[in-house]
Amino acid sequence: MRALLIYPIFPPTFWSYDKILELVNRKVLLPPLGLITVASILPQEWEFKLVDRNIRPVTEEEWAWADVVIISAMIVQKDDLINQIKEAKQKGKLVAVGGPYPTSVPHEAEQAGADFLILDEGEITLPMFVEAIKKGEKSGTFRTTEKPDVTSTPVPRFDLLDFDAYDSMSVQFSRGCPFQCEFCDIIVLYGRKPRTKTPEQLLKELDYLYELGWRRSVFMVDDNFIGNKRNVKLLLKALKVWQQEKQYPFRFNTEASVDLADDEELMELMVDCYFDAVFLGIETPDEDSLQLTKKFQNTRSSLADAVDKIIRIGLRPMAGFIIGFDGEKKGAGDRIVRFAEQVGIPTTTFAMLQALPNTALWHRLKKEGRLREGKDGNINQTTLMNFVPTRPVEDIAKEYVDAFWRLYDPHAYLDRIYHCFLKLGAPKAHPPAKLPSLVDLKALAIVVWRQGIKRDTRWKFWHHLFSIIKHNPAVWEHYLTLCAHNEHFMEYREIVKAQIETQLQEYLSQEEKSLIAC
């Protein structure tokens, strides 16, 4: 059986990092971990070809070669998912789809022509699909309410990837999250009981990456890396030894709940293992909104103090913020900007609240009749809310655009990085020194030229850089990397502003027509 694995296109998003990737001659931030895990679960006597459409299109030769086309997608990829299903069917191919979006909204993939729906978690449903193929069946839906034991998950087929195209690699240690945030679909997809791999299992994956020659960053894609603190500490203790023996070939980052700050041992272990950044779901500094959305873990202590602890231990924070919660008071966008500036969070994802399919929020709003028809939710930063909020949409949208614009003002961004890196704990891992590549030197020269000479940020750029070198010299390279990120955000804030304002005008026009019709 010849299986063509297709990963659909991502539209421009906060995480696209196009301008940053251009600087270092790479195309995509992260690989399709789900699809290469699918390839490892399917029979290894099958032949596989992987096409990440964020790198290149599928060739006619690849279409002709395939017996079955397998596509996996997240919600932001849904448009290209539908297009690829239709194209595969036009070419007479059997099409199987899976992943988070088809699992949440299977009827859309089915309506587009998908023959097989491989839903939920593949460790259980992929064998069902294989059995159907062996029997000669041409369609089927495979579902399960059971959550698999991920200690049985094989090492992903990293060998299918074009390493030169990716900036970082991905691995997964756990699935599930113990919390109950109303807007989150992770607990719907993967449950509230975190399931982890064994330390040996995860190290085997890292061994494979090492053998294949990977020597750059690795992202632990767990939605909450510290959901099972006991098991993650066991992993980190083993990983610390592995990193020391291999002379720290990988720099790690991940996602975690903000209660990470309550466990100093855990943070120390992460820094010892060469973790240098962590994404935190802060959402909002408004405690009433946190209570309403059931994000209680963010209300138990000061959010500002928690972020400060994380920074001082040596972990650079990235943070997610949301605007548009029910009962939210005017000025939420301004409060988010002030919080990010106060605590020194350089990178902040920011979006309007979305009711994702089958979440507790989606069910509540559906019951209240507040979902917007035909809008299934999207976590992109350029998407208007898909429900009727408790305050005017135009007020929320204008606050959002203004706050996003201010967060990524080049001067404000440099100030936040500076604020963070002045107090950022020094790394404890010390990989061998190596000469920078020509690509890295070229990227550095471009950043220095644009931010330190060409633009009006020049004075601030040099002042902050020399101050970091003087007061916290161990982090100056990391600091410059964050300066480079400014190249992406300067352009992306223009995209956010243009697309949200366009959608807002369309929304208001539709509302006006509805009022006239009434």
C-alpha positions in Angstrom: 0.0 0.0 0.0 1.4 3.4 -1.0 0.2 6.2 1.3 0.6 9.8 0.5 0.5 11.9 3.6 -0.5 15.5 3.1 -0.3 18.4 5.6 -2.5 21.3 4.6 -1.5 25.0 4.4 -1.6 27.3 7.4 -2.9 30.8 6.6 -0.6 33.6 7.9 -0.8 33.4 11.7 1.1 34.7 14.7 3.2 31.5 14.6 4.0 31.7 10.9 7.1 33.6 11.6 7.6 34.1 7.9 10.0 37.1 8.1 12.1 35.4 10.8 12.3 32.1 8.8 13.4 34.0 5.7 16.3 35.4 7.6 17.6 31.8 8.3 16.6 30.2 5.0 13.9 28.0 6.5 10.3 27.7 5.4 8.2 26.4 8.4 8.5 26.7 12.2 7.4 23.1 13.1 6.8 19.8 11.3 3.6 17.8 11.2 4.2 15.6 14.2 0.8 14.0 14.0 1.3 12.7 10.4 4.7 11.3 11.1 3.3 9.6 14.1 0.5 8.2 11.9 3.2 6.8 9.6 4.8 5.1 12.5 1.5 3.4 13.6 0.5 2.2 10.2 2.0 -1.1 8.9 5.7 -0.5 8.2 5.6 -2.6 5.1 3.5 0.2 3.5 5.3 2.8 1.5 5.1 6.5 2.6 5.6 9.9 1.1 5.0 13.1 3.1 4.1 16.4 1.5 3.9 19.4 3.8 2.1 22.0 1.7 3.5 24.8 3.8 6.8 23.8 2.0 5.7 22.8 -1.5 2.7 21.5 -3.4 2.0 17.9 -4.2 3.4 16.8 -7.6 1.5 15.0 -10.3 3.9 12.1 -9.9 3.1 11.9 -6.2 -0.7 11.9 -6.9 -0.2 9.2 -9.5 1.9 7.1 -7.1 -0.5 7.0 -4.2 -3.0 4.2 -3.4 -4.5 6.2 -0.5 -4.2 9.8 0.5 -4.1 10.6 4.3 -4.7 14.1 5.5 -4.5 15.5 9.0 -5.5 19.1 10.0 -6.1 21.6 12.7 -9.0 24.1 12.6 -6.8 26.9 11.1 -6.0 24.5 8.1 -9.6 23.7 7.3 -9.8 25.6 4.0 -6.8 23.7 2.5 -8.0 20.5 4.1 -11.3 20.7 2.1 -9.4 21.7 -1.1 -7.0 18.7 -0.8 -9.8 16.3 -0.2 -11.6 17.5 -3.3 -8.4 17.4 -5.4 -7.6 13.9 -4.3 -11.1 12.7 -5.2 -10.9 14.4 -8.6 -7.8 12.2 -9.2 -9.7 9.1 -8.2 -7.9 8.5 -4.9 -9.2 6.9 -1.7 -9.0 9.7 0.9 -8.7 9.2 4.7 -8.7 12.2 7.1 -8.1 12.7 10.8 -6.6 15.0 13.3 -8.1 17.6 15.7 -10.4 19.4 13.2 -12.0 16.4 11.5 -12.5 14.8 15.0 -14.4 18.0 16.2 -16.3 18.6 12.9 -16.3 15.3 10.9 -19.3 16.2 8.7 -17.3 18.9 6.8 -14.6 16.5 5.7 -17.3 13.9 4.8 -19.2 16.4 2.7 -16.0 17.3 0.9 -15.7 13.7 -0.2 -13.5 12.0 2.3 -13.9 8.2 2.2 -12.5 7.3 5.6 -12.8 9.3 8.8 -10.1 8.2 11.3 -11.1 10.2 14.3 -10.1 10.6 17.9 -6.6 9.1 18.8 -4.9 7.1 16.2 -3.3 4.5 18.4 -6.8 3.0 18.6 -8.6 4.1 15.4 -5.7 3.6 12.8 -5.7 -0.2 13.3 -9.5 -0.2 12.6 -8.7 1.7 9.4 -6.0 -0.8 8.4 -8.4 -3.7 9.0 -11.0 -2.1 6.7 -8.3 -1.6 4.0 -7.3 -5.2 4.3 -11.0 -6.3 3.8 -11.2 -4.1 0.7 -13.6 -1.7 2.1 -13.9 1.7 0.4 -15.3 3.9 3.2 -15.8 4.0 6.9 -15.8 6.0 10.1 -13.6 4.9 13.0 -14.2 6.4 16.5 -13.5 5.5 20.1 -14.3 6.9 23.5 -11.3 5.2 24.9 -8.1 7.1 25.6 -5.0 5.1 24.5 -2.0 4.3 26.7 0.6 6.5 24.9 3.4 4.2 26.3 2.6 2.1 23.3 3.1 4.9 20.7 6.0 4.1 18.4 8.8 6.6 17.6 7.5 9.0 14.9 8.9 8.7 11.4 11.2 11.7 11.5 13.0 10.3 8.5 10.1 11.4 6.3 10.8 15.1 7.0 12.9 17.6 5.1 15.0 18.8 8.0 16.4 21.8 6.2 12.9 23.3 5.8 12.1 23.4 9.6 13.3 25.7 12.2 12.4 23.4 15.1 11.5 19.8 15.6 8.5 18.5 17.7 8.1 15.7 20.2 5.2 14.9 22.5 5.5 13.6 26.1 1.9 13.8 27.3 -1.7 14.3 26.2 -4.5 15.8 28.2 -4.8 18.5 30.8 -6.1 18.4 34.4 -7.9 21.8 34.2 -11.3 22.7 33.0 -11.0 26.0 31.1 -14.4 26.6 29.4 -13.1 27.7 26.0 -10.4 24.9 25.6 -10.9 22.0 23.2 -7.9 20.0 24.5 -9.8 18.5 27.3 -12.6 17.6 24.8 -10.1 15.9 22.5 -7.7 14.3 24.9 -9.4 14.3 28.3 -8.5 15.7 31.7 -6.3 12.9 32.9 -2.8 13.6 31.5 -1.3 10.4 29.9 2.5 10.4 29.5 5.1 8.4 27.7 7.9 6.8 29.7 11.2 8.7 30.0 12.9 5.9 28.1 10.4 6.2 25.3 10.9 10.0 24.9 14.6 9.6 25.0 14.4 7.0 22.3 12.7 9.6 20.1 15.4 12.2 20.9 18.1 9.5 20.1 16.5 9.1 16.6 16.5 12.8 16.0 20.1 12.9 17.1 21.1 10.0 14.8 19.4 11.7 11.9 21.6 14.8 12.5 19.2 17.2 14.1 21.0 19.8 16.2 18.5 22.7 16.6 15.5 23.5 18.9 13.0 20.9 19.9 9.4 21.9 20.9 7.6 19.7 23.5 4.1 20.1 21.9 2.3 19.0 25.1 -0.7 21.3 25.7 0.3 21.3 29.3 3.8 19.8 29.8 3.4 19.9 33.6 -0.1 18.3 33.7 1.5 15.3 35.4 4.2 16.8 37.5 5.4 13.5 39.0 6.0 12.0 35.6 7.5 15.1 34.0 10.1 15.3 36.8 11.1 11.7 36.1 11.5 12.6 32.5 13.5 15.7 33.2 15.9 13.9 35.5 16.6 11.4 32.8 16.8 14.1 30.1 19.3 16.1 32.2 21.7 13.2 32.1 21.1 12.6 28.3 21.7 16.2 27.5 25.0 16.3 29.5 26.2 13.1 27.8 25.4 14.4 24.3 26.7 17.9 25.2 23.3 19.7 24.9 22.5 19.1 21.2 18.9 20.4 21.7 17.4 23.6 23.2 13.9 22.9 24.4 10.7 25.0 24.8 7.2 24.0 25.7 3.7 25.0 26.9 2.7 24.9 30.6 0.1 26.2 33.0 1.1 29.2 35.1 1.2 27.1 38.3 4.6 26.1 37.0 5.8 29.0 39.1 4.7 27.2 42.3 7.2 24.3 41.8 10.8 25.6 42.0 12.3 22.1 41.6 10.4 21.6 38.4 11.6 24.9 37.0 15.2 24.2 38.0 15.1 20.8 36.3 13.7 22.4 33.1 16.6 25.0 33.1 19.1 22.2 33.8 17.8 20.4 30.7 18.3 23.5 28.5 14.7 24.6 28.4 14.8 28.3 27.6 11.2 29.3 27.0 7.7 28.4 28.0 4.3 29.4 26.7 1.8 30.3 29.4 -1.9 30.5 29.0 -2.5 33.7 31.0 -5.6 34.8 28.9 -6.4 37.9 30.9 -5.4 39.8 34.0 -9.1 40.3 34.8 -9.9 37.8 37.7 -13.6 38.0 37.1 -13.1 36.7 33.6 -10.7 34.0 34.7 -13.3 32.8 37.3 -16.1 32.8 34.7 -14.1 30.8 32.2 -13.1 28.3 34.9 -9.4 29.0 34.6 -9.1 28.8 38.4 -5.4 27.9 38.3 -4.7 31.5 37.3 -6.5 33.0 40.3 -4.7 31.3 43.2 -1.8 33.7 43.4 -0.5 36.9 41.7 -0.1 36.3 38.0 2.6 39.0 37.9 4.6 37.4 40.6 4.3 34.0 38.9 5.6 35.3 35.6 8.4 37.1 37.4 9.5 33.8 39.2 9.5 32.0 35.9 11.7 34.7 34.2 14.2 34.9 37.1 14.7 31.1 37.1 15.8 31.4 33.4 12.7 30.6 31.4 11.6 33.3 28.9 7.8 33.6 29.0 5.5 33.5 25.9 1.9 34.2 26.8 -1.5 33.8 25.3 -4.1 36.5 25.9 -7.8 36.6 25.0 -10.3 39.4 24.8 -14.1 39.1 24.7 -15.1 37.1 27.8 -18.7 37.4 29.0 -19.1 40.3 31.5 -15.8 41.8 30.5 -15.5 45.5 31.4 -14.4 48.2 28.9 -10.7 48.6 28.5 -9.7 44.9 28.5 -7.3 45.4 25.7 -5.5 48.2 27.5 -5.3 46.1 30.7 -3.6 43.3 28.7 -1.1 45.7 27.2 -0.3 47.1 30.6 0.1 43.7 32.2 2.5 42.5 29.4 4.6 45.6 29.8 4.6 45.5 33.6 5.9 41.9 33.9 8.0 42.0 30.7 6.5 39.3 28.4 8.2 39.7 25.0 6.0 37.4 22.9 2.3 37.6 23.5 -0.3 35.8 21.3 -3.5 37.7 21.4 -6.9 36.8 19.9 -10.6 37.4 20.3 -12.4 34.6 22.1 -13.7 31.8 19.9 -16.3 29.1 20.8 -14.5 26.1 19.5 -16.7 23.1 18.5 -17.9 20.9 21.4 -16.2 22.9 24.1 -18.1 23.8 27.3 -18.2 27.4 26.0 -19.7 26.3 22.6 -22.4 24.2 24.3 -23.3 27.0 26.7 -23.5 29.6 23.9 -25.5 27.2 21.7 -28.0 26.7 24.5 -28.2 30.5 24.9 -28.7 31.0 21.1 -25.6 33.1 20.8 -23.5 31.2 18.2 -23.2 33.0 14.9 -24.6 30.8 12.1 -22.0 29.4 9.8 -19.0 30.4 12.0 -17.4 27.3 13.6 -14.6 29.2 15.4 -11.0 29.7 14.6 -8.0 30.3 16.8 -6.3 32.6 14.3 -5.5 36.1 15.4 -7.3 37.5 12.3 -10.7 36.1 13.1 -13.7 38.0 14.5 -15.6 36.3 17.3 -18.0 33.5 16.2 -20.7 34.3 18.8 -22.6 37.3 20.2 -20.7 38.7 23.2 -22.1 40.5 26.2 -20.7 43.9 25.0 -20.7 45.3 21.4 -18.5 43.4 19.0 -17.2 46.7 17.5 -15.9 47.8 20.9 -14.1 44.5 21.5 -12.7 44.5 17.9 -11.4 48.1 18.2 -9.8 47.4 21.6 -8.3 44.2 20.2 -6.7 45.9 17.1 -5.5 48.8 19.2 -3.9 46.5 21.8 -2.3 44.3 19.2 -0.9 47.3 17.4 0.6 48.7 20.6 2.0 45.3 21.7 4.0 45.1 18.5 5.0 48.6 18.1 8.7 48.2 17.4 9.8 50.5 20.3 7.3 48.9 22.8 8.4 45.4 21.7 12.1 46.2 22.2 11.3 47.6 25.7 9.5 44.5 26.7 12.4 42.2 25.6 14.8 44.5 27.5 12.7 44.4 30.6 12.5 40.6 30.5 16.2 39.9 29.7 17.6 42.2 32.3 16.2 39.8 35.0 16.2 36.6 33.0 18.1 33.9 34.8 21.4 32.8 33.2 21.3 29.4 31.5 22.8 26.5 33.4 23.4 24.3 30.4 26.6 25.1 28.6 26.9 23.5 25.1 30.3 23.6 23.4 31.0 26.9 21.7 30.7 26.8 18.0 31.3 29.3 15.2 28.2 30.9 13.8 27.2 29.8 10.3 27.1 32.1 7.3 23.3 32.0 7.4 23.3 33.1 11.1 25.8 35.9 10.4 23.7 37.1 7.4 20.6 37.1 9.6 22.3 39.1 12.3 23.6 41.6 9.8 20.1 42.2 8.5 18.6 42.7 12.0 21.4 45.1 12.9 21.0 47.0 9.7 17.2 47.3 9.9 16.8 47.9 13.7 20.1 49.4 14.6 20.7 51.7 11.6 17.9 52.1 9.2 14.8 52.5 11.5 14.1 55.0 14.2 14.6 52.2 16.7 18.4 52.6 16.3 19.1 54.4 19.6 16.9 52.0 21.6 18.4 48.9 19.9 22.0 49.8 20.7 21.2 51.1 24.2 19.3 47.9 25.2 21.8 45.6 23.6 24.9 47.1 25.3 23.0 47.2 28.6 22.2 43.5 28.4 25.8 42.7 27.5 26.9 44.7 30.6 24.3 43.6 33.1 23.3 40.0 32.0 25.9 38.9 29.5 25.0 35.2 29.6 21.7 35.9 27.7 22.8 38.4 25.0 22.5 35.9 22.1 19.1 34.8 23.2 18.2 38.5 23.4 19.2 39.2 19.8 17.1 36.2 18.6 14.1 37.9 20.2 15.0 41.2 18.5 14.9 39.3 15.2 11.3 38.3 15.9 10.3 41.9 15.6 10.7 41.5 11.8 7.7 39.2 11.8 5.5 41.1 14.2 5.9 44.4 12.5 4.3 43.0 9.4 1.8 40.7 11.1 0.2 43.5 13.1 -0.6 45.1 9.7 -2.3 41.9 8.6 -4.3 41.7 11.9 -5.5 45.3 11.6 -6.5 45.0 8.0 -8.4 41.7 8.3 -10.2 42.4 11.6 -11.3 45.9 10.3 -12.6 44.3 7.1 -14.5 41.6 9.0 -15.9 44.1 11.4 -17.3 46.2 8.5 -18.9 43.1 7.0 -20.4 42.1 10.4 -21.8 45.6 11.0 -23.2 45.7 7.4 -25.0 42.4 8.0 -26.4 43.6 11.3 -27.7 46.7 9.6 -29.4 44.6 6.9 -31.0 42.4 9.5 -32.4 45.4 11.4 -33.8 46.8 8.1 -35.4 43.5 7.3 -37.0 43.4 10.8 
